[in-house]
């Protein structure tokens, strides 16, 4: 079984409420859930929709075709009725339409009887729940967690009314539920907390804000400073100060805010100050499509900053990956004393999916802070030349008679300004030497499908789910197809793509940008040829259906 | 006399007011008996911002205009450190203006010493945010066309609890002001006049000397309105001393776990402590 319900309406009508109730209730009935969220940048009005997909099998992408549409506006019907499967159903208020094959319910009338128009979403939830045969007790418990006091009573009444409006058509039998349900930013933030982030500063910007707001919600409980600073310029500078003093520090923004951090990213490079920065991508240029998705900051982020310095860029593929990579990023940042940038994208920040609970025992904390030498009277060299390029890092205020100097100028081993040719050359080589060690840390891309595919799809970040879906479905139809999906992307891991790429007939890149940024990176770092490309830059997430459709078009042409 | 804080000889121009300021700073830190490893000097870019290179304290010499954000990050991460942000008038009131305003709002417990010579020194003589209207500079050939920032009035109206002005020509007073600023629990703004002997031919040592006067003994520095009047006094006579000082809750004390706990940097990190966060997602 595999069903999708689309809930559409204007902002402020309660789409999120229906979705939240459905997600939790279906998940607790033991099914996999995947919710795709599609917003306009509006607080009231416009047209928003979300699709709740659920199945007893693994699901990693949203479905183009839907089984049911719960329309809170007439516009929702107009926009989405072509996506309805044969035999699918549209449910809407009796006031809107009067056509066949729609199920009309007196949502507004019943809500008025209950005494609060805001319970329409819950009546709808009741109708959907009854139709799919969901366990009413689980639904009631979900309501009890969501609402309180008088509002809860109204909503319980609304659930009853909804359940009474229709008959059970499908029967979702209760199964064992072991999963969590989470989105990418929640998982990322949780990974950072597990890694011991003690300082998060930032300026709100969609779609990065939910990282900060999640951590803020745990600030007191976990002892984490969350500072909403005046601008992103200040944010990264502040995080670098916190890191210098010795806390694990993090900041984050979206493209425009990340652009403001670029000056300080370069500062992190020369200070050799570990820091983790999140760039939650959304479509640009400039304000672009502020609530939609894209992967067009790749080239920008791997090169961001004036001058040359080592950094690591990790693109996040799904919530589970976001959790583990966020935690790993702190270790790498401190081991190499470099900035590590976590790249997510709006689609991943927002979609909710069931996933197995994260294993916190797998998270390690490797600070790589040096032990002060007893009785050493020599002045401390913060930038001491070493084999690896990494200098022993001491923290200010922690060693008597030892002071720590970090500097944005070119400097000598002590951190003092030094413009000599010898120092410049030695310090540049020292910093860039860290890349050698970093390359050994790299994780090769995730490999999906058969071992030596004839058709090799290559993508990065949050297209992972769609690629997994496409590869699995095409393979089951007999196609020799596989995919590589990059997580670590800078420095560029080139081993696996070289070995698989050499043997593949056709390498086809899949990217959510217009210019093929990953493709250009592959061409720069390997000698492979790219046969064709699937690019999408309309601000909407690509799914498995679209990859299959467009791949078939390429192969048939 | 040897000083724990002595390091190199600075490379400022002979006669530069910075020599007096660094002398006062070392003396203030010595007299307060702050061990050098517990003091951090955070600067941006400019002649004043080279301070960490000439003094044997912890130093964070960051970017132009950006001394304050790292200073906040440092203080919140380790409340035991004495954090001094130090930079010039261009760095603080120009490039860093936004940080200046919002740092005051926080009332973080740091001292902020602004070397105010009313000109850009490092970049050779352009108008700064405190250069007088009409003054001819190496960039504004027919005179500066914008009004100067009034730094003390600005910090006062933003809610600063400690607002003071010193003059590099009066080291004993400057030492006392620096000590007061460092001891003040909260954000302390000390604007320090200093001549730029090379690039500012208007606001010379003599120019300042002819104008500055110490606030009288009976001046009430808890009177906001009086302080505002003094902050706006910038003509033939310019007051020095503590213009305003009141007690306020500090930013770090608004974080309960910082106020009552060990320094943030000393927190034990254990991933398993966070495992309970999963409970919200079942």
Interface residues (C-beta under 8 A of the other chain):
Chain A: X177 X179 X180 X181 X182 X186 X190 X193 X194 X195 X196 X198 X199 X201 X218 X220 X222 X223 X225 X227 X229 X230 X231 X233 X234 X235 X237 X238 X239 X240 X241 X242 X243 X244 X245 X246 X247 X248 X249 X263 X264 X267 X271 X327 X357 X358 X360 X361 X363 X364 X365 X367 X395 X396 X397 X398 X399 X400 X401 X402 X403 X404 X405 X406 X407 X408 X409 X415 X416 X417
Chain B: X8 X35 X36 X37 X38 X40 X42 X45 X50 X52 X53 X56 X57 X58 X59 X60 X61 X62 X63 X66 X68 X69 X70 X71 X72 X73 X74 X75 X76 X77 X78 X80 X81 X98 X99 X101 X102 X255 X256 X257 X258 X261 X264 X265 X267 X269 X270 X271 X272 X273 X274 X275 X277 X278 X281 X282
